[in-house]
Amino acid sequence: MTTSYKEFLRKPSNGKRQKFGLGGGLYGGIEPTNKGGGKFLFWKNSKYEKRLGSIPRINEKKARRMVLQIQDWIAKGNHPKLFGKTSQEKNHTFKFACERYLETIEGEGSSVKPITFLNYKNQLLNQAVPRIGADTKLKDLEWQDETKGREILLKMTKSLRKGRTGEQARKVLGVCRQVFDYAIDQGWMSRGTNPALHPKKWKQVKSHHPTITWAEVPQLIEDLNENKVEGFFETVLVVKFMMMTFLRVSTVVRLQWNWIEEVDGIRCFVIPPDTQGLKRTKTSIDEGSAPPHLIPMTPEMDELLGQLRNKTGWQEYIFYSPRGKTYPHIHEDVPTKHLKRLGYAGKLTAHGWRSVVLTVGQDVLKFPFYTIQRQMGHLLGDKVREAYDRSKILEERKEFLDTWTSALFEHGLVT
């Protein structure tokens, strides 16, 4: 329903933000009363919208002229979010390109998930920009020989690898590659000069995640229990729960209360197959053939969750972020950072803990390799074993988890 501009101007404010179609792609908005009740004009299509200005700083005539300019801008193949952005040479810096790229992948209509967008934003603005330089010109980053942009990117990856595995460096380099591709498409860099592309000489020997021995676990547990570094309550418990379940850290921080249900008579976490960290293929997820991952609950897990329920039971995520609303849950880097603060930098990472479980599960607790691997979330592709009675497999996994968590508590772990 289209509203005339004069009628829009007469509309009163109320407790909600109001929007009115004024025709031709032009819209009018009214802020809620508690935010001043001001009126503004904006352009909108099926995917994006762009604020044009507040009334009376902008009038209908100027706004409609801007709408026509935006439509012409889009017709030429440009992204609507970049309309009105300066493209002078002085702004063609690495930080400028990062910010413009983030604008194009944010919000409604984007194929990038909100949590992925936040990760990209953190990787670019907090990790890549400080190392590459906010004011570094894109032209100076072009790869034309081994002494220019690629060398700068190589220094960045070496810096990111200090005291950690190469995984984070790989992620940051990957999103930088997207930024440079975007800059090339915008004409800010020359074709074929993306410095983040991977020649063979860039390939690094795959680094193993630092881990510890079973004999060193009691000291780790003592350090966690004492919490001398005064980590947040939720931080300490997410590390302990990760130790019990040995889930990949990107999965454990995303656990939700409503994922707990009964399966074949066993109370479990039923983790959806598209959850980050499960490593199910996109094809299997799209086809509906990817299985969820099951975590049979143990008394020790229930005891730990009982402590959290009073604090986070009303939240969607079990391990919600105590620091604010940047992420709806604890960030996946938090467990490894907490281990570093406890003195385990270069000795143990959150992912490295899975190696402890695999080794101890076989050599000390004497459980079959297949049972442990399945509980770790690995799909082994053995059709014969996959056809094995599911309830029997689940019972074996429950027995392993019961034995494993009991062993941790015998070594001093407390919730």
SVG drawing of the C-alpha trace seen along z (x, -y; Angstrom):
<svg xmlns="http://www.w3.org/2000/svg" viewBox="-2 -21 64 76">
<polyline fill="none" stroke="black" stroke-width="0.4" points="0.0,0.0 1.4,-3.4 1.2,-6.4 1.5,-10.0 4.4,-12.1 2.0,-14.6 0.1,-11.9 3.4,-10.4 4.5,-13.8 1.2,-13.8 1.8,-10.4 2.4,-10.4 5.2,-8.5 4.4,-5.6 6.3,-2.9 7.6,-1.1 9.6,-2.0 7.2,-2.6 7.9,-2.3 5.7,-3.5 6.0,-2.9 6.0,-6.2 6.2,-4.7 9.0,-4.3 11.4,-2.6 11.2,-5.5 10.1,-4.8 9.5,-6.9 10.4,-5.9 9.4,-7.1 11.6,-6.4 9.8,-5.2 8.8,-7.8 11.5,-6.8 14.1,-7.6 12.8,-11.0 10.1,-10.1 12.1,-11.6 11.2,-11.0 13.6,-9.9 13.6,-8.7 15.2,-5.6 15.5,-3.5 14.6,0.2 14.4,3.1 13.8,6.8 17.2,7.4 18.7,4.1 17.8,0.7 19.8,-2.5 19.0,-5.5 19.0,-8.7 18.6,-11.2 16.5,-12.7 13.7,-15.2 14.0,-18.2 17.7,-17.8 16.3,-15.9 13.1,-16.5 11.0,-14.4 12.4,-15.9 16.0,-15.3 15.2,-11.8 13.5,-10.8 16.5,-12.1 18.8,-9.9 16.6,-6.9 17.0,-7.3 20.7,-7.6 20.8,-4.4 18.8,-2.5 21.2,-3.7 24.2,-2.7 22.8,0.8 22.0,1.1 25.7,0.6 26.6,3.6 27.5,1.8 26.5,2.9 23.8,0.7 25.6,0.5 28.5,-1.2 26.4,-4.0 27.7,-7.4 31.0,-6.0 34.0,-7.9 36.3,-6.1 39.2,-8.5 42.7,-7.0 43.6,-8.1 40.9,-5.8 42.1,-2.8 43.8,-1.4 43.6,2.1 41.4,1.1 39.1,-0.8 38.7,2.4 38.0,4.5 35.3,2.1 33.6,1.9 33.8,5.7 32.2,6.2 29.3,3.8 28.5,5.9 28.2,9.2 26.3,7.9 22.6,8.1 19.4,9.2 19.9,10.7 23.5,11.8 24.4,15.5 26.9,15.1 25.5,16.2 25.6,13.5 28.1,15.5 30.3,16.0 30.1,12.3 31.3,11.5 34.2,14.0 35.2,12.3 35.0,8.9 37.2,9.9 39.7,11.6 40.0,8.6 39.8,5.6 41.4,7.1 44.0,9.5 44.8,8.6 44.5,4.8 46.9,4.3 49.5,6.6 49.2,5.4 48.6,1.7 45.4,-0.2 46.9,-2.8 48.8,-0.4 47.7,-1.1 46.1,1.7 48.5,1.0 51.4,1.7 49.8,5.1 49.5,6.3 51.5,9.4 53.8,8.9 56.9,10.5 58.0,12.1 59.1,8.8 55.8,7.0 52.3,7.9 52.9,11.6 55.9,10.9 53.7,8.7 51.0,11.4 53.7,14.0 54.9,11.9 51.2,11.6 50.8,15.4 54.0,16.0 52.9,13.5 49.6,15.3 51.3,18.6 53.3,17.6 52.3,19.6 49.5,21.4 48.7,23.7 48.4,22.6 44.6,22.9 43.9,19.3 46.5,18.0 44.8,20.0 41.3,18.6 42.6,15.0 44.5,15.5 41.3,17.0 39.1,13.9 41.9,11.6 41.8,13.4 38.1,12.6 38.8,8.9 41.4,8.7 39.1,10.5 36.5,7.9 39.0,5.0 40.0,6.4 36.3,6.6 35.9,2.9 38.9,1.9 41.0,0.9 43.7,3.6 44.9,5.0 43.7,8.4 45.9,11.3 47.6,9.6 45.7,11.1 48.6,11.6 46.7,14.1 46.5,16.8 48.3,20.0 51.3,21.0 52.9,24.3 55.8,22.6 53.2,21.2 52.0,24.6 53.1,25.3 53.7,28.6 50.5,29.4 51.1,28.5 49.8,30.8 47.8,29.3 49.9,29.3 48.8,31.9 49.8,33.4 50.2,36.9 47.8,38.6 50.4,38.2 50.2,34.4 46.4,34.3 46.1,34.2 48.2,31.0 46.0,29.5 42.9,30.4 44.4,28.8 45.1,25.6 41.6,25.5 40.0,26.1 42.2,23.5 41.5,20.9 44.3,18.6 43.9,16.5 40.3,15.7 38.6,16.8 34.9,16.3 32.7,18.9 31.3,19.8 34.9,20.0 36.1,22.5 33.0,24.7 33.2,24.7 36.8,25.9 35.7,28.7 32.7,29.7 35.0,29.8 37.3,32.1 34.3,34.4 32.8,34.5 35.9,33.8 33.7,32.0 35.5,29.7 35.6,26.3 33.5,24.6 30.7,27.1 30.8,27.1 30.4,23.3 27.3,23.5 25.5,26.1 21.8,25.3 19.6,26.3 16.8,27.6 19.2,30.1 18.9,32.4 16.5,35.3 16.1,39.0 17.3,41.3 16.8,45.1 16.2,44.7 19.4,42.7 19.5,39.0 21.6,37.3 22.7,34.0 21.4,34.4 23.5,31.9 22.1,30.9 24.4,31.9 24.8,28.4 26.4,27.2 29.8,25.7 32.6,28.1 30.8,31.3 32.3,31.3 29.4,32.8 29.4,32.2 27.2,29.6 25.8,32.1 24.8,34.6 23.2,31.7 21.2,30.5 20.1,34.0 19.1,34.7 21.4,37.7 23.9,36.2 23.3,37.7 23.2,35.6 26.0,36.1 24.9,37.7 26.5,37.1 25.1,39.6 24.9,37.7 26.8,38.8 26.1,37.9 29.2,35.7 27.9,33.8 24.5,33.3 26.1,32.0 28.1,29.4 25.0,28.4 23.0,28.0 25.4,25.3 24.9,23.5 21.2,23.8 20.5,21.3 22.6,18.7 21.9,19.6 18.8,21.8 16.8,18.9 19.3,18.4 19.3,20.2 23.0,21.2 24.3,23.1 27.6,21.2 26.3,17.7 28.8,14.8 29.2,13.1 31.0,10.1 28.1,8.7 26.2,9.1 29.0,9.4 28.5,13.1 25.4,14.9 27.7,17.5 31.3,17.8 33.7,17.3 35.4,20.5 38.9,19.0 38.1,18.6 39.0,22.2 42.4,22.2 43.1,18.6 42.1,19.7 44.6,22.7 47.3,20.2 46.6,18.0 47.0,21.1 50.5,21.6 49.8,24.1 50.8,21.9 52.5,24.2 51.7,27.2 48.0,27.8 45.2,26.4 41.5,27.1 41.7,29.2 44.8,30.9 42.8,32.3 41.1,34.7 44.5,36.5 44.6,37.2 41.2,38.8 42.0,41.0 45.3,42.2 44.0,42.7 40.7,44.3 42.6,47.0 45.8,47.5 44.5,46.9 40.7,47.4 40.9,50.2 38.0,49.2 37.8,50.0 39.2,47.4 35.9,47.4 33.8,46.6 36.1,43.7 36.2,42.3 32.4,42.4 32.0,40.6 34.6,38.0 32.2,37.3 34.2,39.0 32.1,40.6 34.3,43.5 32.4,44.5 32.3,48.2 28.9,49.3 29.0,52.6 29.6,50.9 27.1,48.1 24.5,50.8 25.3,52.1 22.4,51.8 22.3,48.1 21.2,48.7 24.1,51.1 26.6,48.5 25.0,45.8 25.2,48.1 28.9,48.6 29.5,44.9 27.6,44.2 29.8,46.8 32.9,45.1 31.8,41.6 30.8,42.9 34.2,44.4 36.0,41.4 34.3,38.8 34.7,41.0 38.5,41.2 38.6,37.4 36.9,37.0 39.2,39.7 42.1,37.4 40.5,34.5 38.2,32.7 35.3,31.0 32.3,29.1"/>
</svg>
